[in-house]
Amino acid sequence: MSELLYPPAERKAHDFAELWLNRIAEILAWIGGITLISLVLMSLVSIVSRKLGFQPVNGDVEIMQMGCAVAAAAFIPLCTLRGDHLRVEFFTDKCRPALKRRLDAIGDLLIASVFCLLAWRTGFQALDGRTTGEISALIGFPIWIAVAGLVPSLVMTVLCGAYRTWVEFAVLQENPS
């Protein structure tokens, strides 16, 4: 398995919208990756400190939970834009390409719809958490900040899913077979 998942020729954007969606999605993915690496390093420091008899990082589990949620959400827009979600193609393996495109478009539309609902409700949850002043138990970190950190990734996933739906239906209009 030495071939690239996306060779450079396939990574180039097809239009201006895809170019910018791809750039923003890649930036979010980089932020998610850096966040995860930082969390691993923080966890390593905490574990080593605990084993050596020193004080571990206070609230390391809380920080890990909030950080992993934000980091995981940051990867979803790029996966959506590139169509790298888990798919069960067992049933559609023998279907015509046009039918597969229709099903992919419907799937992308469902992703955009569900993530639109998630972004809307998560945004309200962040606002509500800010109003109530909810904080984490050990370090007193405002929970609404971590929840608000999810919203840009969720909104970007909506845009990527909507774009893919539009592209799939546009291709179907050009090649209906």
HUVEN-V430521 format. One record per residue. OMEGA is omega in radians with two decimals (* if undefined). BURIAL is I if it has 9 or more other C-alpha atoms within 8 Angstrom, else O. D_FIRST is the distance of its C-alpha to the first C-alpha in whole Angstrom. Layout:
BEGIN
OMEGA_BURIAL_D_FIRST / OMEGA_BURIAL_D_FIRST
END
This chain:
BEGIN
-3.11_O_0 / -3.12_O_4 / 3.12_O_6 / 3.08_O_8 / 3.10_O_10 / 3.08_O_13 / -3.08_O_13 / -3.14_O_17 / -3.13_O_19 / -3.09_O_18 / -3.07_O_19 / -3.10_O_22 / -3.12_O_25 / 3.10_O_27 / -3.07_O_30 / -3.13_O_32 / 3.14_O_32 / 3.10_I_28 / -3.11_I_28 / 3.07_O_30 / -3.14_I_28 / 3.12_I_25 / -3.12_O_27 / 3.13_O_28 / 3.10_I_25 / 3.09_I_23 / 3.10_O_27 / 3.13_I_27 / 3.07_I_23 / 3.10_O_24 / 3.10_I_27 / 3.13_I_25 / 3.11_I_23 / 3.10_O_26 / 3.14_I_28 / 3.11_I_25 / 3.10_O_25 / 3.12_O_29 / 3.09_I_29 / 3.12_O_27 / 3.10_O_29 / 3.12_I_33 / 3.11_I_32 / 3.10_O_31 / -3.12_I_34 / -3.12_I_36 / 3.14_I_35 / 3.12_I_36 / -3.13_I_39 / -3.13_I_40 / 3.13_O_39 / 3.09_O_41 / 3.10_O_44 / 3.12_O_44 / 3.08_O_44 / 3.09_I_40 / -3.11_I_39 / 3.11_O_42 / -3.07_O_40 / 3.14_I_37 / 3.09_O_36 / 3.13_I_37 / 3.14_I_36 / -3.13_I_32 / -3.12_O_33 / -3.12_I_34 / 3.13_I_31 / 3.10_I_28 / -3.14_I_30 / -3.12_I_30 / -3.14_I_27 / 3.11_I_25 / -3.11_I_27 / 3.14_I_26 / -3.00_I_23 / -3.14_I_24 / -3.13_I_25 / 3.08_I_22 / 3.13_I_20 / -3.11_I_23 / -3.12_I_23 / 3.13_O_19 / -3.07_O_20 / 3.09_O_17 / 3.08_O_19 / 3.14_O_19 / 3.04_O_20 / -3.06_O_21 / 3.14_O_21 / -3.09_O_22 / -3.07_O_25 / -3.06_O_24 / -3.09_O_22 / -3.12_O_25 / 3.06_O_27 / 3.13_O_28 / -3.13_O_26 / 3.11_I_29 / 3.09_O_29 / 3.12_I_26 / 3.10_I_27 / 3.13_I_30 / 3.07_O_28 / 3.13_I_26 / 3.11_I_29 / 3.09_I_31 / 3.11_O_28 / 3.08_I_28 / 3.09_I_32 / 3.10_O_32 / -3.14_I_29 / -3.12_I_32 / -3.12_I_35 / -3.14_O_34 / 3.03_I_33 / 3.09_I_36 / 3.12_O_38 / 3.13_I_36 / -3.13_I_36 / -3.09_O_40 / 3.12_O_41 / 3.06_I_39 / 3.10_I_41 / 3.10_O_44 / 3.11_I_43 / 3.11_I_42 / 3.13_I_46 / 3.11_I_47 / 3.10_I_46 / -3.14_I_47 / -3.10_O_51 / 3.12_O_51 / -3.14_O_50 / -3.12_I_47 / 3.10_I_46 / -2.99_I_44 / -3.01_O_45 / -3.03_O_45 / 3.10_O_44 / 3.13_O_46 / 3.13_O_43 / -3.08_I_44 / -3.06_I_42 / 3.14_I_42 / 3.10_O_40 / 3.13_I_37 / 3.11_I_38 / 3.09_I_38 / 3.09_I_35 / -2.98_I_33 / 3.14_I_35 / 3.12_O_34 / 3.13_I_30 / 3.12_I_32 / 3.12_I_34 / 3.09_I_31 / 3.07_I_29 / -3.13_I_32 / 3.14_I_32 / 3.11_I_28 / 3.11_I_28 / 3.12_I_32 / 3.14_I_30 / 3.10_I_27 / 3.14_I_30 / -3.12_I_32 / -3.12_O_29 / 3.13_I_29 / 3.10_I_32 / 3.10_O_33 / 3.11_I_30 / 3.12_I_32 / -3.13_O_35 / -3.12_O_34 / -3.07_O_32 / -3.10_O_34 / *_O_33
END
